[in-house]
Every structure is written in C-alpha cells, then in structure tokens.
C-alpha cells in the first residue's frame, strides 16, 4: 500500500482504536517525510516482532528515537509502563519533544544524549520493570552491545545492524539470548544492513 493510499484508507474507516492512532499520526506528523517513517513503522511493521514480545509490564528503551515514530508505536501497547528514548540529533530530538508534548504522553521520556555503555548501564539498572530494547543508531550499536553491558533485566532486543553482526550476536548468545537476524531487502549494493532479534527467558523479575 502506498502512503497516499494509507492516508485515504485511514480517513474513510470507522474510528476504531487503531484508526484513532492513525488519524493522530496524520494530524501530528504532517510532514511527508515523517509520514513515510510512520508508514515503515506502522504498516510495514519493522519492529512488530519486538512489540509482540512485550507481553508483561515492561520498560522500553528506544535507542535512536528519531522523530518518535517507534516510541509512538510501542506506546500503543498497554503493557509498556514507560519508554525511555535516546536521540543525539538535535533537530530530530526537538521535533520528537514537540510532538509528544502535543500528544500529552506522560509515559515517554526523551534524552538528547548518546546512549553509551555507562549511560545505558545506569538506565538499565534504575528500572523496576523488565526491559525490552529497540536500537537503530547507524552503526553505533557496536559501542553499546559488548562486554560490560548489564542486561540482567532485559528479555528482548530488536536492532538494525550494520556491517559485521557476528560480534554482537556472540555477545548476546553469551548472555543467554537466542539470536536470529536477516538482511533488509532494500540494501544498497555492498551494504550489510538488517534486523537482529534476540530474546531469552527473563532472569531477574
């Protein structure tokens, strides 16, 4: 379905709970580029796997929040008690804050800082609920998902990977995760980009 068809479909449908979400998206994210991002998240379901793993009260850590599309998506799951988003790009962070202020969404906290190892360990340690992590930071994932990251409270991870994913896969498997990954079909020639999905039984409730 094209973006134009998606919008037309949303407008003519009865206002179910999902359609209310769609109409809010269209009303708040009025820029075409942002709607394209939402199409990828809501229609194409890029992070639907992680969404479906959240079947208990959880905190979602969204590393690389961009303009808030994935945050919006995860917050439609009523099992998400809190979402903590990281976005280093000042323009995208400002837009994200502006939009979530308009939505009056008090379950989300966005930080305009890099999610390095020390920052992540503090965030993960401070949470009182099990944690699911989404990550899309254009190659920066290798600076986070390595030895020293405290994943005791984490039960599911979905990330966009870049370059060689084997080191991250090996690290997560050493932490007890079952890992699978797949390349994206629209990769530019010579690029190794895909989605990594990792899950395990929760070790510390």
Protein Blocks (a to p, Z undefined) as FASTA:
>chain_A
ZZklmmmmmmmpccdfklmmmmmmmmmmmcfklmmmmmmmmmnommmmmmmmmmcccddd
dehjlnommmmmmmmpmkbmbdcdddfblklmmmmmmmmmmnopakbccddddddfklmm
mmmmmpcbdcdddddeehplmmmmcghiacklpcbdcdddehjfklmmmmmmmnopacdd
dddfklcehiacdddddddddfbZZ
